[in-house]
Each structure stands twice: as C-alpha cells, then as structure tokens.
Amino acid sequence: MTLTKKCNVIKKLVHLINYEVTGNASVLAQRLGISRSQLFIEIETIKSYGVDIQFDRSKKSFVFSGQKKIIVREPIVITDREDLSTINAGFFRKNRSVLFSGLYTTNFVSENSQQPLSNFSY
C-alpha cells in the first residue's frame, strides 16, 4: 500500500469510527478498499498511539471507547524544494526578511550563572 493510500485509508477509517457507521469488519474493509486482515493492521496502528477502539455490537460499529481520539488533518504531500517557500499561505515568503534579518537577538543563559551560553540572532 502506498503512503498516500495508507493516509487516506486511516483518514476515512477515523471518520467512519467517529460517526459510528463502520458496520462489521468485512463491510468496513470493503468500504475502505482493503482486506479484512489489513483493516485489523490499521486498527492496531491507531491503537498503538493509545487510542482505544472496540466493536460495539449494539451499534454494529467500531467506536472509540476511551478518552483519546485521533484527528487526521491532511495526507502527506510530496512537493519540490522550490515550492517550500510558498507553502503555509506564503508565511516564509512574507516573513523571511524579518526571520533572517538579525533584528532579533536572544541570549541563552545557564541556570547556574548569568553568563550567556550563546548568542542567537534571527
């Protein structure tokens, strides 16, 4: 399974679990376009982050049963180096003169002395 497909599967899986409309394992695997065994691998991956997932027979759905839930924002995006300067709504492009102008200086001081450990400009 490619990285992008895996991200999309996990995103859809989390969405269906949040709304408690997964159906049983066979139905869910079919909805996600993966095998039943791969479904349980993905569920174990989510569980490895401390998120409890169980099948609720009365709801006929997998549910998040603990205090933790998982939020999946966006799949991983592969981009060219040139495009990195325009990502994040142009933050880098708009702020690079401030970030790298040397206008701001920070001294890192040890807890035990008032002598600067280093001088960092940004």
C-alpha positions, 0 to 999 in steps of 0.5 A: 500500500502506498503512503498516500493510500495508507493516509487516506485509508486511516483518514476515512477509517477515523471518520467512519469510527467517529460517526459510528457507521463502520458496520462489521469488519468485512463491510468496513474493509470493503468500504475502505478498499482493503482486506479484512486482515489489513483493516485489523493492521490499521486498527492496531496502528491507531491503537498503538498511539493509545487510542482505544477502539472496540466493536460495539455490537449494539451499534454494529460499529467500531467506536472509540471507547476511551478518552483519546481520539485521533484527528487526521488533518491532511495526507502527506504531500510530496512537493519540490524544494522550490515550492517550500517557500510558498507553502503555509499561505506564503508565511516564509515568503512574507516573513523571511526578511524579518526571520533572517534579518538579525533584528532579533537577538536572544541570549541563552543563559545557564541556570547556574550563572548569568553568563550567556551560553550563546548568542542567537540572532534571527 
